[in-house]
Amino acid sequence: METLKAVLNLLMLPHRGSATALEAEAFRRLEAFLRAQGVEAQPLPFRGVRSYGPELLGLSLLLALAPLSPLFPLLGALGFYLYFTGRRPWGRLLDRFPSQNFLAWKGDGEKALVLLAHVDTAKTFFLYHPRRVRAFRAHFLLNASLAFLSPLLALTPLKWPLGLYFLVQAGLLGHRELKAPYVEGGNDNASGVAVATALFLETTPPKGWRLGLALTGCEEVGALGAKALVPHLPPGALVLNLDNVGRGELFYVEGEGMLRYYPYRGALLEAARKTPGARPLRYRLAYFDALPLAQRGFPTLTLIRLEGGVPPDWHCGTRTPVKAGSSRIL
């Protein structure tokens, strides 16, 4: 419990926005804390973006050009599919800002279990307001349907309302980039970092096993930290991802995917399914750091807490990860 409180206090910054100076400050604090516990965390630098807004804005503008030519919405629909299945072929052009992961190990066995949690926080948006957030999935599916139909709709008179719809959306995304603040991220994901760190420090791996702690940056902008982490993990490592575990009902995630669904596999999932009272979840609301790992064949499991089907205080600004004390975390 003391470790949980200590890590939560370390992360009480105005925000930890992806690839920002305050994300870097959070990693500096975590590094100093781990070193004080006798743990040397290996920094793994990479480059990312500070917000997903410009990419979605660009896709919205392509779709908004439907009245001019079907080619533009065709490109927009392709980009939409690629982005929301975890592919960013344009990433090398946009990933300009420094971010990092931390990776620490204890034990020396051939088998490995990695505790994974992301450090960064996101900008807010009007869709994350508590009165609207339960419609987040429905809004996404509407966008996806219109995006994929747009090359055909561009050949009909409906191209004009379609173009206007995505033009308004581009304007809202532009306003978000200019005006929306980053959130403090108590639940998402100081809670996961605190739990992962406490479990790592307080667990002695059994003979034949290594225990890893992987803290990532840039999760909120496309799980970029998890993608950069892949080459540093031993093949076949079990990965337990902790995200939004501060408040609500606890679920284990069987698989995820906003468009295409990717089922998890492996020993952690099988163990969760055999645990009495454990509640399964097929997560389609957004994505986790676990997604690029599952796509690359790692045996993966995510734990999350939900209230009313959504993470509490999801990207809407809260400093405290729990309402009634840290005893609510896991």
N, C-alpha and C positions, 0 to 999 in steps of 0.2 A: 504493500500500500504506500509506503514512503517513497519508493521509486516512482510509482505512478504520479504522485503529487509533485515530486521534484521535476519530472519531465514535463508535466502540464505547465508548471510555473515557468520553465525555460522557454516554452513556446508562446507565452503570453506577449505577443508582439502585435502592433496594429494590424498586420497581415503578414502572410508569407507567400505573396504572389509569385507565381511561377517565373523562374529566371530573373527575379528582382533582387535588389540589394538586401531586402528583408528575408527572402528565402535563404540567401547566403549567410545572413546573420544567424538564422535558426540553425543552420548546419554548423556554424562555428560554436554555438552554444552546446549543441549535441556532442560535438567532437570533444570539447573540454570536459563535459560531464562524463562521457565514456572513458576518457583518459584518466579521470579521477577515480574511476572504478577499476582501473587496470586494464582497460580494453583499448587497443589501437585499431581504430576504424580506418580502412583504406578509402581515401577519396577517389571517386571515379568521375572525372569531369566530362561533360559533353555540352553541346549547344542546343538550345531550344527556342521557343517563342514565349512571349509573356501573356498571350491571350489567344483563344481559338477564334475570336471575333473576326479578324481580318480574313481568315480563310473562308468562313461561312459567308461573310459579306461578299467576297469575290464570287462564290458559287451563286449567291442570290442575284448578283448583277448579271451573271451569264443567263440565268433563268428569266430575269426580267427583260432580256433582249429578245424574247420569243416573237414579238411583233415584227422584228427585222428579218429573222431567218431561223429556220429550224436547227441550223448548225449550232447556234449559241446554246439553246436549251439541251441539245444532245450532249455538248461538252459539260454543261452544268449537271446533268443527270449522271454522267459518268463520274465526274468529280465527287458528287454527293455519295454515290455508291462506294467509291474508293475510300473517302474520308471516314465514313461510318462503318467500314469493315476494317479499319485500322491501317490503311495504306495512304501514304502521303508522298507520291513521287515528286512533288514540288518542294518537299521539305528542305532539301539542300540549299534552296534559294532563300528560304525564310528563317531557318534556324540559325540566328545570329547572336543570341544572348547566352552568356555562360550560365550553366546550371551544373548540378552534380548529384551523384549517389554516394552513399556510404555503404561499405560492406565490411563486416567483421565476422570472425570465426572463433569458435572454441571447440576443443576436441580434435581428434586426428583420425577418425574412422574413414572408411571408404564410402559409406552411405552419408547422405546429407539431407538435413531439413533446414529450410530457410524461412525465417519470419520476415514478412514483407509489409511495409507501410509507407505511404507517401507523406512528405513533409509539406508540400506546397498547398496554397489555397487559390481559389478562383475569384474572378470578378462576379458580382451579382448581376441579375437581369430581371426584368419584370415578370418573367415566367416562373421565377423561383419564389415569388411572394406566396405566403401561406394560403391565400385565398385562391391561387391559381396553380400551385405546384402539383396538385393531384391530377390536373389536366395536361401535365407535361408530356406524357406518353402519347395522348391523343393528338396533341399539337404536332409532335414529331411525325406521327404516322400520316397526318394530313400533309405535311411538307413533303414527306417521302413519296406519297401517292401523286401529288401534283408534279414533283420533280421528274418522276419516271414517266408520267403521261405527257410531260411538256413537249417533247418532240412531235407528238401527234397533235396535241392541242394547238401547236404553233401553225398548223395547217388549216385551222378553223377560226371563225370569229372570236372564239373564246381566248385567243392569244392576247387580246387586249386586257381583260380582267386578270388573266394569269400574269401578264407582265406587271400590271399595277400591284398585284398581291406581293410579288417578290421584290418589287421596287420599295414598297413600304417596309418590307422585312429588312432589306438592306439599310434603309434609313434608321430603323430601330437598332440594328447592330452597330451602325456608325455612332449613334448616340451613346450606346453602351461603352464603346471604346473611349469616347471622349469624356464621359461623365460618371460612369458606374465605378464605384470603389471595389477594391479587393475586400473580401470578408476576412474576419479574424480566424475562423476555422477551428473553433473549439472541438466540435464533434467531428468535423471533416477537415483535417484528420489528426488533430492533436491526440484524440482518444486512441486511434490506432497506433500512432508512434509510441505513446506511453505504454500501452499494453505490450507491444512487440518488444520494446526495450526492457521492460520489467521481466517478461518471460525469458528473454535472452540472458539477463544478468543473474536470474534466480534459478536457472535450470542447468543441471550438469548432464551433458549428453551421455547416454549409455555407451558401453564398449562397442566399438565398431561404427559409431556415428559421429558426425560433425554437426554442430548447430551454428547456423548463420543468422546474422541480422542485416537486412538490406533496407535502408531508408532511401527513398527516391525523391527526386525533384521532377517537376513538369508532368505530373500525372494528370492534372486538370486540363492540359492542352493536347491530349492525345496519347497519354501513357508513354511519353517519350523517355522518361527515366527507366521504366521497365524494359523498353526496347534496347536502351543502351546497356542495361544490366546483363542481358542474355549471354554475351560472350564470356562473362566472368563467373557464371554458374557452372558447377560440374554437371555433366550429362546425367539426366535422370533424377536430379535433386527434387525432393518434395518441397512445395512452396505453399505456405499458409499465409494468405493475405488478410490483413485486418484493416477495415475501412468503415468509418461511421459506427463505432462500437460503443458510443457513450451513453445512449439513451434509447429506449424502445424495446421491442420484442426481438430476441436473438434468432437469426436464421443462418443456416449454412447454404451457400450458393452451389447449385449443381451445374450451372453453366450460365453463359451470358451472351449478349449480342444485341445491339440496337436494330440491326437489319438481319444479318445472318446470325443464327444461333450457334454458339460453340460450346458443346458439352465439356465439362471437366471430366477428368479420369484419374485413377490412381488410388493409392492406399489411403490417403487422407479422406477422399470422398467415400470410400467404402467404410472406413471407420465411423464417419459421421452418420452414414445411413444405418449403422448398427447401434448407434447411441440412443438409448431410450429417451423419448421426449424431444429429440432434436427435430427441428422444423426445416424442411427443404424449401428452396426458392429457385425458380428460374428467373434470372434477373435480366429484364429487357429495358430498364429505365435509362441507363447510361452505360458506362464501361468502368472497369477496374484496371489496376496495374496487372491483375492476373490474366487479362485477355491476351496480350502479346505472348505471354509465357504459355498459356494453353494452346494458342495457335501454333506454337513451335514444339509442342509435344510434352511439355513439362507436366508432371502430375501435380495438380493445383487444387486448392480449395480457398474460398473466401468466406469470412464471417462478417456479418453486418447486422445492425439493429434498425428496425423500421417502426414508424408510427403511422397507422392508416395507409400503409403501402408505400410510404416514401421515407427517406432519411430525415430525421428531425432537423429543423433549422437548415435545410439544404441550401447552401450558397446564399443565405439571406442575412447573415451577419449575427454571430453570437460568440461571445468569448468563452462561455462555460460549456464544457462538453456534457455535463450532467446537471440535473435539477436538484438532486438531493444527496450530493456527495459522491466521491469516487467509488464507493461500494457498488454503484450501479454499473461500473465498467466490467463486463465479462463475469 
